[in-house]
Amino acid sequence: MDNPVTDTLDEETVQPISTIEDQPALKDLQNTSSESTEPSDSIEITNQPTTIIEPLEEQSPPNSLHHMIETSSDKLIFIKYTPAHTMISKWYLVRIDLEQSDDIEQGNYFCSFYQKHPKDAEKSDNKSRWWPEWRELEWEKDKTVYEFGKRILFKPSAKPNPDKFGIFSADINIFESALTHPFDFLPRTSFRPGQSIVPDSIWTHLYQRCSEANISQPTLSTSTRRTIATSSVYRAALKYEHQPSTTISSLQITQHFAHKHLTSNHIKRIHK
């Protein structure tokens, strides 16, 4: 099935996004308690196979993380980031650009931000498309310095005029900010658009890490939340199953109460 949004956009067609705040927000903090009805022109993203999600491993050592970045095709990663002029950290989806990263040894990577597609605003985050966050460039009079202006919607394959538009980007210390491991978008299929859908397993890990970091969590579909709940019960059962059983003898109980005055009723209950 063709993408109903990208098919309506030509390579050089832009759509201003006037409803999104100027700050680079990859996620609207207006979380909904239940999923809304999807628009009629939206793409149906079928549920991925339900699997038991293992707990997220500890953050990878710098060398290991850099290796995973190098071997990743899309070089996507979720990070914790505090936008300028704010004091609240949020999660963001970024793509790492190794060619423009100048201080990799210290963990500083050049990152381009992604945004939730505005037509997927009513969907949960894990069922939404994520596109590059293009901005208008506002140049100074001398044409040597620019600032990022309002957001403009381009499809992922678009290559707009670099003198007028740019993807919102920044140097980020990935070693300190990473919330997930590097990953790739799900491949395109007949029912799923390419270059836009993040795997459910990554969303699950992000959800857990956001809870640990005390930042706003992503909105997840009912099926994904159910998978997380099932995984938690499964892990708890495994933990309980592997706990060594403890046999308490009557001698140990007697020693435990040795410093106390035991009544006849106490003794009867202990040796019953």
Buried (B, 14 or more C-beta within 10 A) or exposed (E): EEBBBBEEBEEEEBBEBEEBEEEBBBBBEEEEEEBEEBEEEBBEBEEBEEEEBEEBEEBBEBEEBBEBBEEBEEBBBBBBBEBEEEEEBBBBBBBBBEEEBEEBEEBBBBBBBBBBBBBBBEBBBBBBBBBBBBBBBEEEEEEEEBEBBEBBBBBBEBEBEEEEBBBBBBEBEBBEBBBBBBBBBBEEEEEBBBBBBBBBBBBBBBBBBBEEEEBBBBBBBEBBBEBBEBBEEEBEEEEEEEEEEEEEEEEEBEEEEEEEEEEEEEEEEEEE
